[in-house]
C-alpha cells in the first residue's frame, strides 16, 4: 500500500450515525476544529432560517476533534427543526500538508469527502465556515452540473489580479482565458469524483506541492475543464460584496457585479473575518444577525472586537449604497 492510500485510510471515520432517509436528501458538509465550531454554528443557523426543506437536510461535520459540549450544541441547534447533524471524527495524523496564513489543515478535509461519506451519498454541498447563507440552499442543491464533476463560483478576487493569474498560469498550467474558482462553496457530483479517482490525485498533490492557495489550487489543477460555473450570487466574496475602491477601477469586477442580484451566500474569504470586528452594516451586518440568533459571543478574546479602518468603513458605506439588496 502506497503512502497516499495509507493517508486516505487513516482518515477513516470513527463516528458515523445516519438514520434512514430518502435519496433526495440534501447533504451539506462543513469542516472545522474546536476553534471554528462557533462559526460553524452561525453558518448552520443561517441555512436553517432560509431553507424550505429543512427536514431533508443532513449536516456533516468533518473534524479531528470536537468536544462533547460542541457536539451537543450542534445537535441542540438542529433537533427542533427536523434537520440532522452527523459528526465525523477522523483520526489525527501528520500528513505534512502545507498550511499558511489563516488556513489550517481542516481546509484539506474537502479533498477526502468522497471516502468520508457513504457511497450511497452521490451529491453534496461543501461550505466553508466563514460564510452565511441568505437564500434556500435547496436551490443550489438542484443546479444541473452539465456532466461536470464540480460546481463552483469563479474567484473574481484572483481573476481580477494580473499578478495572481500570472502565478496561477505558471504554477497550475492554466491558459489565458481559463477561469479559476473559489473552493469555499462547492457542489460535488460524488459519483463522478469517485469514479475519476480525484481524491487520490488530490492527496498526491497535497503531499508534494506547496501551493499558495492550498486545497483551492489543488482542486483547480486536477479539475481543469471539469467544473461548472455557478451563479455569482452563490459565493459573493469581499472584493464584490464590500465593493471597495478596487472594484471601481477594475474592468472585470465592474462587469461581473453589474448583473449581480441579491447575494445568496456572503463569504468572508481571506484573513479578515466577520467575527473579528464590531458590527457594521455593509460588512458583517448579516453575520451578526445569525450570530445573535445562536446567542453566541463573537468577541475575539481579551482584546475585544476591532473597529474597521476608515478605508473599510467607506467601502462598507459604498456597499450599502451599491447593493441595496444587502439591506443590513
N, C-alpha and C positions, 0 to 999 in steps of 0.2 A: 504494500500500500504506500503510495507516494505522500509527500508532505501535504499537498493540497487536500487529498482525500482525508488525511488524518485531521486536518483543521476543521473540515466540514463535519466529520463525525463527532469531534469533540464539542461542537456547538449543538449538542443534542438537547432535546427538551427534557427537563427534569420535573416539569409540572405542566400538565395539559388537561383541561376539563372542557368537554363540549357536550351540550345537550342536543337532542335530535331536533334539527331544524330543516327547512326546505332548501332546495337548490337555488332559490332566488334571494338568499340572504346576502346582506351587504357586509363584507369583511374589511375592516379598517385596521391597519397596522401602525403602531407607534413604537418608537424605540426610545428608552430613557433609562437613566440611572436614578439613584436616590435623590440626587440634586435637582434633576429635571422633573421629578414626579409632580410637584405643584403646578408646573406649566402644562404638563400633560392633562391635568385635571381641568384647567381652563379651556384647553382645546376640546376636550370631550364635552364640557358644558355647552360650548358654542354649537357643536354638532347636534346635541340633544334638543337645544332650543329652536333649531331651524329645520329639523328633519320631519317629513311627513310619515315616514315608515319606520319609526323608532323600533318597533317590535322585530324588525328584520336585521337589526344591526348587531354585529359582533365586533367588539373592540379587542384586538390582540396586542398585548404589551410585551415587547421583547426587552429583556433586561438580564444582566448578570447578577443583580442583587436588588431586592426590593423588600423592605421590612413588612412585617405583618400589619403594622399601622397603616402603611400606604396601600397595601393590598385591600384591606378592609375599607379604606377611604374610597378607592375606585369602585368597589362593589356597592358601597352605600350610595354613591353618586348615580349609578345607573339602575339600581334594583327597582326603584319606584316608577321607572319609565319603561319597563319591559324590554330594555336592551340587555346585553350581556357583555361582561368583560372577562377575558382569559389572560392570565399572567403566565408567560412562557419564560421560565428561569433557565438560563444557559450556564453551563459550566465555565468558570473563569479559566482562560488560557492566555499564554503570552504569544500572541500572533505575530508580533513585530510589525503590525500595521503602522503606517506613517500617520501621525496626527500633528496638527499645528493650529495656532490661533485659538479660536473659540470652538473648534471641533474636537470631539473626543472619539474614542473607539466605538462608541454607540452608533456613530454615523455609518459604520460599515455593516450594521445589522441588516440593513435593507438588501444587501447583496446575498443574504442567506435565506431570504423569505421562502424560496422555492422548497427548501428542505425542512425549514422550521414549521411550516404549516402543513397540515394533512394534504395528501394528494387529491382528496375529494374537493378541496377548495381550488378552483380553477381561475379565479379572478380576485384581485384585492386592490385596495387603495392604500398607498403608503403616505403618511403625513408626518412632516417634522413637527416638533412640539412648540416651535416659536411662531405659531400662526393661530388664527381664529377663522372659523367657517361661518359665513354670513348668509348662506343660502342652503337649499336642500341638497345634501350630499348624494341623495339618490339620483339626482340629475347627472352628476359627474359619473356615478357608477354605470349609467346606461349609455355612455358615449361609445360609439362604434369606432374601433381602432383600425378598421380597413386592413385587416390581416397583419397588422404590425404587432410586435410583442409588447410594446410600452406606449402609453400616452403621457405626454408631459408638455409643459409650457416653456417656450423659449426664454432663456435668461437674458433679458434685454440690458441688464446692467453690464454684462460681459460683452454682449453683441455690439453695444454702442461704444465700446472702448477699442480703438485700433490696437493699442498695445496688448490688451488681453487677447484679442482674436489672433494677432500675430503669434503670440505664445501658444495658443491652442492649435493653430495650424502646424507649428513646428513640433510640438510635443505629441499631439494626438493624431497628426496626419490629416486634419481637416483641410478642405479646399476652399478657395474663395467662393462665396455664395452659400456654403454649408451653414446650417443653423447649429445651435448649441442650447441644450435645455438645462433648466434648474431641477435639481433632484429632490426638492422639498415636498413636491406634490406629484405622485406617480400613480398611474393606473396600469396595473400589471395584468397581462394575459399569462397566468402562471403555467398553463399547459404548454404554451409556446416557449416560455422561459426555460422550463424543464427540458422539453424535447430538444432544444437547440444547445443545451449544455452551457448556458450563460453563467450559471453560478460558478462552475469550475473555472471558466475563463476569467471571471471577475476576481476570484480568490487568487489565481495565479498573478494577475496584475497587481493586486493589493500586496502580495508578498515581495515583489521585485521593483515596484515603482514608487517614487515619492512625488506624486502629482500635487500641484499647488492646491487644487480643489478636491483632493482626496477621492472619495467614492463618486462624486459627481463627474469628475474627469474619467474615471474608470467606466462608468455607465455610458458616457458619451462616446467613448472609444469602442467598446465592444458592441454597442447597439447602433453603430453607424448605419444610417439609412433604414433602420428597423424600429423607428419610433414615429408615432403620430402626433402632430401638433394639436394640443388642446387650446380652447379659447383662453385668451389672456386673463379674463376675469377670474379664472380658477387658480391663479398664483400671482397675485399682484405684490411685487416686492418694493422695498423702499424707494429706489430711483423713480418708480412710477407713482405709487400712491402718495409719496411725500412731495411729489412734483420736483421741488428743488430747482436751483439755478442750472444744474446740469441739463435738465430736460429742455430748458428754453433755448439752449444753444446747440442741441444735438438733433440732427435731421431724423435719425432713426427713432429716437424716443418721441419726438413730436408726431411722427407718422403713426406709431403704434398706439399712442394714447388718444389720438384724435377720434378713434372709434370705440374707445373703452367705455363699456357700460358700467353699471353698478358692480363694484368688486364683489365676488362671491367668496374669495379667500384673501385675507390680508396676511402677508408672510414677512416677518421681520428678519429676512436673511441678512447675514453679516454680523458684525460684532456688537452693534447697538441693539439691545433687546428692550422690549416694551416695559418689562417689569423693573428695569434699572432706573427709570425716570418717573418723575411726577406726572400725574395725568395731564395731558394736553390734547385738546381736540385737534384732529387732523394728523396726529402722530400715533397716539396709543389710546385714544378715547374708547374705541371698540374693545380693546383688550381689557380695559378696566371694567367695562360693562359685564363681561363674563367672569372676570376675576372676583368681582363683588358678589356675583351670583353663587360662587362656590365658597364665599366667606373666607377667603384666604388672605394672608398678609403677603404683599409683594414688595416689601422693603428689602433692600439688598444688603442686609447685615447691619453692622454697628453704625456705618456712615449714613444710613438712611437713603432716601431716594435722591437722585441727582436732578438738576434742572437742565433743560435743554439749552444749548448755546443760543446766542442771539441769531446766528445764521440759521439754525434748525427751527427756531421759533418763527422766523419769517417764512421758511419753507412750509411749515405746518399751516400758517395762515393762508398761504397761496393754495395749499392743497384743499382747504375747505372752500375757497372761492372757486377753484377749478373743478373739483369733484364734489358737486353738491350732493351726489348720491351717498357720500360718506356720512353726512348728517351729524356726526359727533366728532 
